Amino acid sequence: MGHEPLQHGSAKTPLENSPGNKGNEVAMDIRTLQKPLKEQYRSDPQASQILIRAKGGQTDVPVACSIDIGRAIYQAEAHKGVGGAGAGACSGDLLLGALAACAQITCQMVAAAMGIPTERIEFTVQGGLDLRGTLGIAKDVPVGFERIDLHFDIAAPAATPEQLRALREKTEQYCVVMQTLLHPPKVVAQWAAPE
């Protein structure tokens, strides 16, 4: 599908996966969309403070759970390498998926705001870990990912090298999940159990 050059601050997004929308495009002016929000947050910084919540729920088997994020409920299970069935997303998949989604959406929004015409924006995230750590069979092996790789695949033939450099910098700067992983917040665990 051909793309026409975009006006500064707007993007045309194909809706290829939506039924009945083959070939249709939606123009979105990110700057106009965000302008009232930015004005509100500048005048009332307290309004910019949000709390995002997810709640895990027990299922009939100890290697699976439900995750309620308020707008949807997802099923998760232990990775096959630690005893799960391997049919559903494990928590590592969800973590990497959150990074891919955040990087993807951030890059699309930054490209739109900067008026950079793109033909393709795709992110692939992969992470490596040693399951001996999570299984507790090697005390010298850390629990968790030892490395996460994020691959940017951007096709923007009309963009200048300076625009692409700025797109990368701003995407990495404003990607909430990436910045959270690079600069981890304090995590406070509270346990509630009847005495």
BELPEJO-V232595 format. One record per pair of residues at least 6 apart in sequence whose ideal C-beta (glycine too) atoms are under 8 Angstrom apart, sorted by the first residue. I is the first residue (numbers start at 1). J is the second residue. D is the distance in Angstrom with one decimal. If there is no record, write none. Layout:
I:J:D  I:J:D
//
This chain:
1:14:6.6  1:23:6.9  3:12:6.6  3:117:6.0  3:118:7.6  3:119:5.7  4:12:7.7  4:117:7.9  5:117:5.2  5:158:6.4  6:12:6.3  6:112:7.7  6:115:5.9  6:116:7.9  6:117:4.9  7:115:6.4  8:114:7.6  8:115:3.4  9:29:5.7  9:30:6.1  9:31:4.1  9:32:7.4  9:112:6.9  9:113:5.6  9:114:7.7  9:115:5.6  10:27:5.6  10:28:6.3  10:29:4.5  10:30:7.2  10:112:6.2  10:115:7.1  11:27:7.3  11:28:5.4  11:30:6.9  11:108:6.8  11:111:6.4  11:112:3.2  11:118:7.9  12:25:4.4  12:26:7.0  12:27:5.4  12:28:7.9  13:25:6.5  13:26:5.4  13:28:6.5  13:108:7.2  14:23:7.8  14:24:7.8  14:25:5.8  15:21:4.1  15:24:5.6  15:25:7.3  15:26:6.4  16:22:7.5  28:112:6.2  29:112:7.8  30:109:5.4  30:112:4.4  30:113:4.4  31:113:5.7  34:113:7.8  40:47:5.4  40:48:7.9  41:47:5.9  41:48:3.9  52:69:8.0  53:69:7.4  53:70:6.3  54:67:5.8  54:68:6.9  54:69:4.9  54:70:7.9  55:67:7.3  55:68:4.7  56:65:5.0  56:66:7.2  56:67:5.7  56:68:7.9  56:76:8.0  57:65:6.1  57:66:4.3  57:67:7.6  57:68:6.4  58:65:6.4  59:65:5.7  59:66:6.3  59:75:7.9  63:77:5.6  63:78:4.1  63:83:5.6  63:84:4.8  63:85:7.2  64:75:6.7  64:76:6.9  64:77:4.1  64:78:7.3  64:84:7.4  64:88:7.0  65:75:7.7  65:76:5.5  65:77:7.5  66:73:5.4  66:74:7.1  66:75:5.9  66:76:7.5  67:73:6.9  67:74:4.7  67:75:7.6  67:76:5.5  67:94:7.5  74:89:7.3  74:94:7.5  75:88:5.4  75:89:7.6  76:88:6.3  76:89:5.6  76:90:6.6  76:91:6.1  76:94:6.2  77:84:4.5  77:85:6.2  77:87:7.1  77:88:4.3  77:89:7.4  77:90:6.3  78:84:3.4  78:90:6.1  79:86:7.4  79:90:4.0  79:92:6.5  79:131:7.5  80:86:3.3  81:131:4.6  82:131:6.0  82:134:6.1  82:135:6.1  84:90:6.3  89:97:7.2  92:127:6.5  92:129:7.0  92:145:7.0  95:127:7.6  95:145:7.7  96:125:4.6  96:126:6.9  96:127:5.5  96:148:7.1  97:125:7.7  98:177:5.1  99:125:5.0  99:148:7.0  99:150:6.7  99:175:7.9  99:177:4.7  99:178:6.3  99:181:6.9  100:123:5.1  100:124:7.2  100:125:4.4  100:150:7.9  101:177:7.8  102:175:5.1  102:176:5.6  102:177:3.8  102:178:6.7  103:123:4.6  103:125:7.4  103:150:6.2  103:152:7.8  103:171:6.5  103:175:5.1  103:177:7.3  103:178:6.2  104:121:6.8  104:122:7.4  104:123:4.9  106:171:5.2  106:174:5.4  106:175:4.4  106:176:7.7  107:121:5.3  107:123:7.1  107:152:7.4  107:154:7.4  107:167:6.8  107:171:4.3  107:175:7.9  108:118:8.0  108:121:5.7  110:167:5.8  110:170:4.6  110:171:5.3  110:174:6.7  111:118:5.3  111:121:6.7  111:156:7.5  111:167:5.8  114:163:6.7  114:166:6.7  114:167:6.5  114:170:7.5  116:156:5.9  116:159:5.0  116:163:5.1  116:164:7.7  116:167:5.9  117:156:6.4  117:158:5.0  117:159:6.9  118:154:6.4  118:155:6.6  118:156:4.5  118:159:7.4  119:155:4.3  119:156:6.7  119:157:6.9  120:153:6.8  120:154:7.0  120:155:4.0  121:153:7.5  121:154:5.5  121:155:7.8  122:153:4.4  122:154:7.9  123:150:6.4  123:151:6.9  123:152:6.2  123:153:7.2  124:150:7.6  124:151:4.4  124:153:7.1  125:148:6.6  125:149:7.1  125:150:5.2  125:151:7.6  126:148:7.4  126:149:5.3  126:151:7.9  127:145:4.3  127:147:6.6  127:148:4.2  127:149:7.3  128:145:6.7  128:146:5.7  128:147:5.1  129:144:6.2  129:145:4.8  129:146:5.8  130:138:7.5  130:141:4.8  130:142:7.6  130:146:6.8  132:138:3.9  132:141:4.6  133:141:4.0  133:142:5.2  133:143:4.2  133:144:7.1  134:143:5.1  134:144:7.7  148:181:6.9  150:178:7.2  152:168:6.7  152:171:7.7  154:164:6.8  154:167:7.1  156:163:7.6  156:164:6.5  156:167:7.8  159:167:7.5  172:178:6.1  173:179:7.6
//
